[in-house]
Amino acid sequence: MTKFNRSVERSMKILEVVSGSGVTSLAFLADQTGLPKPTILRICATLVHQRWLTQSRSDGRYRIGSRFPRLGTAPDSIDALVEAGSSEIVRLSEATGLGVDLAAGIGNGRVEIVDTTRTFSDHGIFPDCIGYRPSPFRSALGCAFLAAHDADARADFSAKLAVNTKGKDREAALSLPGILKEIRAKGFATREFGYWGRAVDYGGIPSAIGVAIRAEGRVIGAVSLIWLAEKLSVDEVASAHLKQLTSAAVAIGRQFESNVRLPDGAAS
């Protein structure tokens, strides 16, 4: 009779719980799996190292990581972007005192947040954003990513995105040409005031500025500074930190190029 590997079975059980729950604490994993906490910690440490899971810097909770298999994405490229950007976004956050989000292109003009330095204690904003796919029309990350593509690509993406766009996203989509023109003139994208608003569990309303990340002549993602809107204006942050943000995007792109070569059609 074939013997089964208990460690693999336990790892699969943990991944099933995290995948189904979204954001998961150690206590919840212990309750749902029946496994001892030390066992869960060892397995999760391995899964985090392999990027099948990611662990929040703010509260230690787990969520699905960049290397977890997902249809329609390029996990190797996403993983390489996380690796390229992880240290750089921490340096940027420490230098500015603001939160930093890193997003990867996942196809058809969309991005997904794959790493962040946000903590509620330091920044006063909702930190559980990894895995979130921000609006291509209302978020700093989404708009920066779209604006960096050429006219043909933007038109193609906009047509595909418009199919399932409703409400305020649709209103913003209609204003997209003007928004993109402003982004190219200023050199950065901004977050629509009130975007997300009270749709998060805690924290104040954030504001953000973002720029695209390029590698090997392609747009592969975006990076943004994020802060409490009530604390600073966009103009204040841009004046003080846009150069640092732009430099970080360039550094991440260069590091990405040294980690992986993009296949044809990737990150588009």
N, C-alpha and C positions, 0 to 999 in steps of 0.2 A: 504493500500500500504506500502510495506517495505521501511523504511528509510535507506539510506546509510550513513556510517561513513565518513565524509569529511576528517578527519585526516588520515585515512587509505588510502583513494583515493589519497591524496596529497603525502603521503609517497611512494606509488606505482609509482606515476608519477616521483618522484625524482629518485627512484631506476632505473626506465626504462631509464632515461636520462643518469645517470652515467654508467649503464651497457652498454649502446650503444656507449658512447663516450670514455670510458676508464679513462681519467683523466679530471676532471670537476671543473671549478671555480664557485664561488658563482654567479658572474655576468652571466655566461653562463646558470646556472640553472634557474635564474630569467627570462632570455630571453626565454628559452625553455618551462618553465612551466607556466609562467605568474603569478607566486606567488610572494608576497612581500618578500623582502630579510629577514626581521625579522622572518617571518614564516618559510622560508627555513632553517635559522640558527637553530631554535628550533627543527625542524624535524630532521635535519642532526645531531645535537648534540645527540639526542636520538638514531639514527641509528648508530652513531659512538660508543656510549656507549654499544650498543648491538652487535657491531662489524659486522653489515651488511655493514657499510661503514668504511673507514679509512681516516684520514685527514693528509696530508703531514705536517711535522714539518717545512719544508722549506718555503712553499708558501701558505699553507692553503687550497690547492685544495683537492677535494674528489675523491676517487676511491672505487671500490668494496672491502669489507672487508673479513676477514677470515671466518666469520660465514654465509656469503651469500651462499645459497644452490647451490652446483655445483656437477654435476654428476661425479662419480668416485673418489671422495675425501672423507676424513673423517673430516668434519667441526668441530666436537667437539674436536678432537685431535689437529687440526690446531689452533683453538681458544685457547686451553690450552697452546700450545707452545708460541703463541704470549703473552699470559698473563704471562707465566713463564719467558720469555726472555726480555720483554719490558724494565723493570728497569735495568736489567743486561747489556744490550747492551748500554744503556745510560751511565752507570757507566764506561764501557769499553771505550767508545768513549771519555768521559771526561778525563780518565786517560791517554790515548794514544794520543789524539788530532787528531785521524783518524776517518773516517767513519766506521760504522759497519752495516753489512747486516745480517739478520736472515732469514733462509730458512727452509721450512718444506718439508718432503718427501710426494709426492703425488701419489706414485705408479709407478711400472715398472722402478725404477732407476732414476726418475726425481725428482727435487726439484722446489719449487716456493718461491720467496722472499715474505715474509709476514710482515716484519717490517724492518725499516732502520733508522739510525741516520744521514744519509747524508744531508748536506745542501750545496748549491753552494757557499754561502758566506764563509763558514768555510773550505770546502774541495776542492772546485773548480771542482767538478765532477757532472755529471748529477744525480739529486736526485730522479727522478720519476721512481723508479724501482719496487715498490710493485706490485705484480701480475705477474711480469716477471718470465719466466722459463728459467734460464740460461743453457747453453750447458753442458751436462753431461761430455763432453770430453775436453772442453776448458776453463771452468770457475773454479775458486777456490772452490766455493760452490758445484758444480756438481761433480768435481773430488774427493773432500774430502768425499762426501756422498757415492760415488761408492767404493772408496778405503776401507771404513770402513766395508763393507760387506764381507762375506766369499766367497771363490772361486766359489762355486756353484751358489750363488746368483748373483755374478758379471757376470758369464757366461750367466745366464738366462737374466739378464737385458741387457747386451750387445747385445745379439741376438735380443731382442725385439726392442731395440733402433736403431739397424742398419737398420731396415726395411725402416725407413723414413729419414735416415741420408745421406746428400749430401754435396758436396763442401768441405770447410775447416773442417767442422765437421766430415766428413767421413775420411779425411786425419788424423785428430787427433784420431779418433776411431781406426784406424789401428795401432797407436802408443800407444794405451791404456795400454797394459801389462807393457811396460817400464815406462810409466807415473805413474802407480799405485805402481810399485816397488819403484820408487823414493820417492813417497809420504809416503809410509810406513817407508822408511829409514830415512827421514827427520822429520816426524811427522806432516807434514802439506802439503796442496795442494797449488799450485800457479795458477794464472790466465795467460793464454797464452798472450804473449805480443801483443798488438794491438787488442785483442778481443773486439768486439763492435766497436772499432775505431771510425769512423765518422758516425756510424749508429744512434747516439744520436743527440738531437737537439742542445746541447751546452755543454761546459765544455771540459776539456782535457781528454787524454787517461788515464784510470785508471790502477792501478796494485792492486793485492790483494793476501792475503794468507787466507786459510780457514781450519777449522777442523770440524770433525763430532760431532754431539750431540747424546748421547746415553741415553736411559732410559729403565729400566727393562730388560736390556740385548739386546735391539734392537736399531737400528740406526733410529732416528726419524727426523733428519734434519742436518743442518750445520750452522756455523756462520763464518763470515769472517771480516777481517780488509781490508779497501779499501782506496786508496790514489792516488794522481796524480803521475803517473809513472816518470815524469820528476823531482820530488822532492826528492824521496827516492828510494833506491834499495830494492829488496826483502830481500837480506841478512841483510841490516840495520834494516828493520822492524822486521824480524824474530828474530834477535839477541836481539833487545830491547823489543819486546812485545809478543813473542810466548807464554811465560809462562802465561801472563795475558789472552791471547786469549784462551788457553787451560783450564785455571781455570774458565773462563766465560762459556765455553761449559759444563764443569762438573756441575757448579752451575745451569745452565739452565736445564740440565737433571734432577737434583735432585728436583728442583722446579716443573718441569713437573710431576714427579712421585707423588708428593704430591697433584697435581691438578686433575689428571685423571689416570685411569688404562687402559692400552691398551688392546683392544680386540684382539683375535687371528687374525693374518694376517695384522694388521694395520701397516702403515708406511713401507710397503715392496714393 
